[in-house]
């Protein structure tokens, strides 16, 4: 990682985290009042002069206000995900609700819509750049999609009520996940096989030191599911995880029903049709066919993989105990055991070369080579107390290197360790978007990478398994996308592309975690300081495709479930449907992994409520989770075409930065993809990678 002491030269200070619960709410209310005044003034000015609304006189001032509003609103809403103060998290959620309600009210103002429509009708592409043209189309569709095509009266009133309730449901659902603190108590004997350093950091029972609590945080859950020898232990923890956040069960159902009603009010067949209208793939038939074709290509391989894993299970438990079943809670354990026994890949041994802090620094080094970036950590007296929201957080100034012009890029925050109340899934959050202000000056972005790794002990750092290295590289890729984007409008900044493209850049970067050179450059043994040996890397790379049929069938399970619940034949069908039963049945049918059985020993579907734990499906990924798989098609095409031979080629890296990352969502995504590839995208590399 290239570091230089340049932070004091930054043209823009980092955001300050000094809010109180009261100030958050006041800031949200002031932002609403200020924005409404600007909207009213524009409407009044145009109506008084009698001039025709145009992009320059109406849309541009609105967009410039949206830039500032998003800049301030994102920071207000960010507290709910990270603040250690429960009152601040609550206030942030309430502020988010106020802002969402205001956005709904704005998107249903007829006076604003009439002027947007007039600007669209009189717009000339000769007078507008591509990004401004896209903004105009986006703004017009936003009003139509939010009910302005409906006649005034009961239908429009119902639409508004649905929209506001959906916003409330989403906030409440996420709150329940973030505040969840459940787990399962086990004896030490029940945790036989779990690494000692994992067991040592678990909460111990004050009355019985032989009992420890395994929480549902990934840093606890995955190591136990990977290593616990006792199948009943794994089953108990699996079912506990699948049944956490019970309050979310009715919320999930309510959201799916509301989405369907809203889509039908607007004249769409269902929510999936509504959601896909402006995506790269705009046809539900095309998405359904893509998913079904992939499932058919993989189902045979999945069966073969299960048969191999069953043999391993049979040898492990003994002929007398083996009953021929292979359960959902067996998969992580026996996959790990297969890698160790048959391929000599010991994930615990590999993890010794990937201490979290060191690995992150070396990932930045790879991004420096590829994209011409410089990362400068703010530390010591330079790091003021209000620059971050928690002592664990690291802050970096990010710059272009000298060959790229040495300009300031933005701020990167790393909040990597688990704590109560914090967003629990690895993710990147934009804190403040980049844009060009009304005076032509660039406002620079701030972005935060959130993870929930366990904290290091005094004698041992947090060590990452290879799958965690891959996840970290993926999410840091989102952060880089967020940082280097250069758009005029905040609406298109960074990862704000269409939903079925935004995962593509990070999916492509995952390939670097399967290459010998980059893997060795990321590694350093936490004791000896040595890089990971070549033979260990070779063994790891060889197992990339081991059981990947089951891995992709699980991705298909979620994607097919997502599309199914958002495409009911009629509204009554979704009202009477059991979300959990559909989810569980599809999981078992698509992967052929068995779930719990009824008291009569028969397969059943009423054993868990997985959708209640899955915020992606309640977020903008609803009827869009297929985008993860589609992103792999585009990602592998780009990687094999331009990076496979020389993955650290700085010329191609910088070209990729300019043509893909910097444009964010400001231009049609298929267009920029084709310009980068020099042709239409192909699925050949994706299917080749899968071996099908």
BAKOL-608695 format. One record per residue (C-alpha): z, x, y. Coordinates in steps of 0.05 Angstrom, whole numbers, plus 5000, padded with zeros to 4 digits. Each point is the difference from the previous one (the first is absolute). Layout:
% residues N
ZXY;...
END
This chain:
% residues 692
500050005000;498050285067;505749965050;500450215072;504949875056;495849525041;504149374999;502150045073;492749975020;498949314969;496749555052;504049404977;507449964980;501949724932;502849294997;507549945011;504549634951;505449755047;499549254990;505949534991;499449324967;500149675068;494950475030;495249904943;500049255010;499550075075;494250484994;496349514955;501149435048;497850415060;493850224963;498349284985;501049785072;495950585027;494249884953;500049255013;499750145075;494050454991;496549474958;501449455050;497750435059;493450154966;498849274984;501749805071;495750545032;493849814960;500949255009;501050085075;493950445011;495649594954;497150634970;498150034927;504950384957;497350664975;502650564958;501450435061;503449455041;504049674945;500150334931;501050715025;506249855042;502849614941;498650584953;503350495047;506249575002;499849944924;500050764997;506450035040;503149414965;498750294931;502750675023;506649685020;500349464945;499150484942;506050405022;504249375007;498149764930;500850694968;507649985004;500449474945;497350504949;504150625016;506149885043;506750174967;503149465044;499749314967;500549645068;494050395026;496049834938;501749265009;498250025074;493450344984;498249464951;501649465050;495950365053;494350044950;500549254990;499749875075;493950455008;496649684940;501249305028;497250215067;493850294966;498949334964;500849625065;495150475034;494849944945;500249245008;499049975075;493749615015;499250295070;499950714972;495349814943;494949675047;499650655040;499450434937;494549544976;496450045066;500550765000;497250024929;494249545018;498050415061;501350694970;494450514996;500450584950;496450425052;506149965045;505450134947;501650574953;500749874926;507649975002;500049505057;495049574963;504550014939;506049815042;496349405029;498149754930;507050134975;503249625057;495349404992;501449964926;507550055012;499949365040;495749634949;504350264942;506249775036;498149285007;495949945064;494349714960;504549424982;500349385043;506149925044;505349564970;503549964932;495650524964;500750535053;507549865006;500850074925;496150655001;504650295053;506249784962;497350334936;498450655037;507050055030;503349854933;495850534966;502450515050;507249804987;499150044924;497050695004;505850275042;505349684956;496650254936;499850725026;507249965024;502349804931;496550604969;502650495052;507249764995;500049954924;505550444969;500549764928;499750394936;502650044929;506450334976;499250434937;504650444959;498250734997;498349904926;494949475019;496650515045;499050524946;493750405015;500249905075;500350685036;507050215018;498450105074;497649285004;506449744966;504550435044;497349695065;501049284977;505849585025;505950054953;504749434985;506750125035;503849724941;495850284942;496750675012;495849894937;496049465037;494750125053;495649545041;492450074996;497249675062;493149705006;497950555049;494150384972;503950655002;504849704948;495549514963;494250444981;503950594971;504149534955;493849614977;496650674986;505750334961;505149514972;499550054924;503349334989;494849445001;505349485017;501950415062;492850015023;499249254986;506349835038;498050415061;492849744998;502249274998;505150135055;494550305044;495249434986;505449495019;502650325064;499449635067;500549304970;499749715070;492950245005;497649574942;499349355040;497650395061;494250304961;498049324974;500549695069;495650545030;494549914948;500149245010;499850075076;494250494997;496049524958;501449415045;498250415062;493450234970;498149294980;501649755070;494950505026;494749764951;500550574950;500349894924;506450404996;503950585032;495950534963;493549735031;503450005069;502850704991;493650334976;495449725053;500250635044;501350524945;495250534972;499349554939;499649305029;498949604936;505549784953;494949984944;498450735011;507450194998;501349584939;494050304964;502150715018;507049904973;497749644936;494650524985;505150565008;505049644956;494849924945;498350735004;507350214993;503049494952;497750374938;502750665025;506649665017;500749764928;498550704973;505250315046;505349494978;498650174927;501250735014;506349855038;502449554944;499550574951;504350425046;505149445006;500249904925;501350744989;505349985054;504149404976;498750074926;496549554950;506349614988;500949815073;492749925021;497649285001;492850115024;501249815072;498250395063;503449725062;499050045074;506450415006;497450494948;493950235040;503050515048;504650304947;494750104946;494650225049;504750555024;501950174928;492650044980;498550495056;505750444978;499049974924;492449994994;497750355063;505950465015;500849725070;507349985021;500549625065;507150255013;497750724993;493949875045;504649675052;503750665008;493950265038;499749425048;506249965044;499049445050;500750395065;495750584977;494749554971;499449605065;499250645041;494550244953;496549335002;499650095075;496950684986;494449674961;498849505055;499950575050;494550344960;495949374990;500749665067;501750565049;507149765016;506350365021;506949724985;505850215044;507049774978;504749795055;506750314984;506450275030;501349865073;492949765008;501449414955;503949525043;504649494966;495949405021;493450284975;501449724930;503749424969;503950394948;502450724990;495750074938;493549885038;495450585017;495449985060;493550395008;495250105058;492950014972;494450385034;492850194988;499350734983;496650475049;493249924966;500649245010;501850095073;507650054997;501149295025;506249584987;499249504942;506549614995;507049974968;501649984926;506849774974;502550134929;505649554974;500150194927;506849824971;502849354973;505449615037;502549295002;496049525043;493950455005;493149794978;499950204927;492750104982;496250645018;495949825062;497350235066;501749615063;496450055067;505450035053;495250045059;492449964995;495150435037;495249715051;496650135068;503849685058;497249645060;499550665038;496150344945;505950424975;501550054926;506649754974;501950394938;502649704935;506750064965;500449884926;505550014947;499950164926;505649634963;502250164929;506349884959;501250654964;507050194980;503650495045;500650734976;506650264975;503250645026;497150394941;493449654988;494549705044;496749344988;494750164947;493649604994;496549814937;492550055003;499149255010;504650055061;496050595027;493849574995;503349405035;502650455055;493150305011;497049305002;504949745052;499650635042;492549894999;501249325034;504150375052;494350495014;495149415006;504849695050;500750655040;492850235006;496749335015;496749975068;498649285019;499749655067;504049404976;506649984963;497449444956;495550494963;504550615001;500950424937;500849604936;498449345036;493649944963;497949414957;505149924944;495450204944;498450675031;506650245030;502450314934;493650394989;501750635040;506850094966;497249834932;494950555009;505450505018;503749874935;494650424965;502950635032;506349894958;496050094936;496750665019;502750684980;499250355067;503249465044;505649874948;501850744999;499950035075;504849415003;504950314950;505950475006;505650034948;506449795032;503850604970;495050574990;495049825055;494250094951;493949565001;498749554941;496650394943;492649884987;501249774928;505049485022;495049735051;494550004948;504449594953;501649515056;492849915020;498049874928;504649394996;497149665061;496449494957;505449924947;501849254998;496049875063;497149384967;506949695002;501150265070;493849655027;501249374959;506749955037;496350065066;495249474976;505949554981;502550005072;493149935030;497949434954;506649645011;499150075075;493049704997;502049454951;505749725041;495750015063;494249624967;502849354972;495149454984;503949525044;506350015043;504149604950;498650544948;503550555040;505749535019;501749884927;498750714976;505550494979;498550665034;504650394954;497149694936;492950175022;502050715019;503750134935;494649694956;494550405033;504150644995;500749924925;493049734987;496250525042;504050624978;501849764930;507150255012;505249524975;505449675041;506749714979;500049464946;503349325000;506249854959;495349784945;496450675000;493749745034;496450315060;501949675066;498650055074;506749815032;503550674998;498950285069;497749885072;495850615015;496349695060;506749935035;500550765002;492850135022;499349995076;492750234998;497949324976;503649665057;497250485052;492850085022;498350224929;500549274977;493249864967;498650735015;503650414948;493350124966;498950475059;503950554964;495050004943;494049925045;502650585043;499750444938;492649854993;498650255070;505150564996;497250314936;493049945027;501950405063;504150514961;494850154947;494350025050;503150445052;506650324978;499950104924;496750695003;504150265058;506049555014;502750435057;493550075037;502149965073;493049815024;499749394955;507249845016;498749995074;493649614990;504049494960;505249975055;494749875054;495849504961;505349604962;507150125024;498950045076;496249345002;505749594971;497549284997;495750055063;493449974962;497649634938;503250364942;494049964954;495750305055;504550615011;500750094924;492450004991;499150475059;505050484970;497049984930;492849975024;498649414954;503049364973;506650094962;499850024925;505249844946;497350554954;505450515017;505549484992;497749794931;498750724982;507250185019;502449434955;495550234944;496649334993;
END
